[in-house]
């Protein structure tokens, strides 16, 4: 709509204006959830009472232009009527919504997000976290109540993988946790999740530049998640190919991811005894060693750029015979 034709807009009938606002919304389909890039800050004070020491608050990272919530950004800033329309259509799939603060053009505004379904990727300036592990950490955003006086916790936290994470990695997990870096923040979050048995917090690593393919041994990828203009797929970190009997590393990026998570688990073994309910579990047969090795990065998920998918290999490897294809199941 040209600027010269926008001025008469308020004089249109109310029903027509509402139809225009509703039609301008980017449609939201069931299961259509997004990725947002956030920064976190220290606990804030509300009416003179400090927030819990294990709570951080989130807002959109300064200068971010890639978050999914920005796709309807203009409707949040246009006028009160457009904001009311956004709030009215904020309950989707029965999942409650919240708002995330955005700083832009010298004015703060809010955008709608889904705290239990969307993924929030931390891109912090300081990489600060709470000083205590006495309780499970929470990263909170305001809900849709007037004034945002109530808050809700986000449940999916992500970090964007950087191959520099493998460089000069400390020899001790506690030294890694002392770093003011993305990998330091990640290591502290994993440690806090372990100590406090946090079952609702999901942690993801986003791999934006690594080739991947579908693991035939596991379920097919779910519906993509998206940021402003890119789709991401939940993927396996690696798998052994049925055809060539080798692990697919392709361009080597996921090999770097696997190297980092393996290092985390090796270093993190020293932290197992820190849990308040720690007791050694011995093998029933041999009477020695642990039944299952402790992995601090257990259940970390991985997201890959949809356009980086490549096809499975289809030829036989050098160690396969011609009749080895008989039970591939393809």
C-alpha positions, -999 to +999 in steps of 0.1 A: +000+000+000+015+033-011+021+060+015-003+083-003-031+059+000-025+048+036-038+080+053-075+073+046-072+038+060-087+047+095-118+059+077-126+025+063-154+005+080-142-014+111-151-048+096-130-041+064-100-029+084-101-060+105-103-082+074-072-064+060-053-069+093-062-106+094-054-111+058-020-095+063-010-120+090+015-147+079-007-178+082+002-202+110-005-239+103-007-266+130+028-277+139+043-246+123+069-233+149+098-210+146+134-203+156+142-170+173+176-155+181+177-141+216+200-125+242+195-131+279+200-107+308+204-107+345+174-111+368+153-080+368+135-063+397+097-061+398+081-038+423+112-038+444+113-077+446+142-094+427+135-122+404+147-157+415+185-160+413+181-189+389+160-169+364+172-151+333+150-130+310+151-131+272+147-105+245+154-107+208+191-102+201+200-067+191+202-062+154+186-096+147+168-098+113+165-136+111+140-146+138+107-161+127+087-137+149+098-108+127+076-121+098+046-104+114+066-076+129+048-048+111+015-058+125+028-054+161+040-019+154+014-005+130-013+005+155-033-007+185-060-022+162-034-044+144-019-055+178-053-065+190-058-086+159-025-103+166-034-110+202-068-124+191-052-149+168-025-159+192-039-193+204-029-219+179-030-257+183-040-253+219-005-241+228-004-209+248+016-179+235+039-153+249+056-122+238+093-114+233+107-079+235+123-064+205+143-032+204+142-013+171+142+022+157+146+036+192+114+020+204+107-013+222+079-035+209+068-072+213+062-101+190+042-133+195+061-166+202+053-201+214+074-207+246+069-245+247+072-252+210+095-226+194+133-229+196+152-200+211+188-197+199+210-177+223+234-152+207+246-133+238+268-103+242+281-114+276+273-151+279+265-146+316+245-172+335+233-174+372+260-180+397+242-209+414+232-244+405+210-248+436+179-248+413+172-254+377+177-223+355+148-207+338+148-184+308+116-164+309+096-141+287+063-122+294+030-139+286+002-121+268-014-107+300-019-069+300+015-053+307+032-086+306+032-089+344+032-127+343+061-147+328+065-181+313+096-203+307+108-212+273+115-249+269+138-252+238+172-236+240+196-237+211+232-227+203+246-221+168+276-244+163+309-229+154+339-251+145+361-230+167+344-248+197+370-276+191+400-253+194+419-250+226+393-270+245+401-271+282+412-304+297+387-300+326+349-296+324+349-271+352+375-250+334+352-251+303+323-239+325+343-209+336+345-195+300+325-165+290+317-180+256+290-198+238+305-232+245+310-221+282+273-212+285+263-245+268+285-265+292+270-247+323+235-252+310+241-289+305+256-292+340+226-273+355+201-295+336+219-327+349+222-315+386+185-305+387+170-333+366+153-309+343+131-330+320+112-301+303+143-283+290+154-293+255+188-283+243+196-281+206+227-274+184+220-257+151+244-266+123+239-241+095+266-251+071+269-289+074+258-315+048+234-341+061+212-369+049+183-390+062+192-418+086+173-449+073+174-465+107+154-437+124+121-420+117+119-395+089+125-358+098+095-340+113+080-309+098+107-282+094+112-254+119+119-220+103+135-187+111+127-156+090+136-172+057+152-206+062+139-240+071+158-264+095+153-301+100+159-322+131+187-346+121+209-374+134+244-364+144+257-393+123+250-429+113+266-458+096+255-463+060+241-496+049+256-494+015+292-484+021+294-495+058+310-462+067+300-432+088+288-404+066+307-372+074+303-356+039+319-321+042+333-328+077+311-303+096+291-329+114+323-347+122+334-315+140+300-315+158+305-351+169+341-344+180+329-316+202+300-335+218+323-365+224+348-342+241+320-327+263+310-362+274+346-373+281+352-342+302+317-344+318+323-378+333+341-361+362+308-343+370+286-374+375+295-376+412+283-340+417+246-351+416+230-353+450+217-388+443+249-401+428+256-438+435+279-460+414+261-487+394+281-518+388+278-544+362+258-574+374+280-599+357+316-587+362+310-566+393+330-538+379+326-507+357+294-488+350+265-504+331+261-473+310+286-445+306+274-411+318+270-386+289+263-350+299+253-341+264+227-369+263+195-360+245+209-329+228+191-324+195+206-312+162+191-290+136+205-287+100+198-263+072+172-279+049+190-270+017+222-288+029+206-322+025+223-346+001+212-380-012+222-413+002+249-432-016+235-461-036+265-480-047+282-509-029+313-503-008+346-521-015+339-546+012+304-555+001+295-585-021+269-583-049+243-603-028+247-580+002+218-558-012+192-585-007+180-574+027+186-536+025+149-530+027+149-503+000 
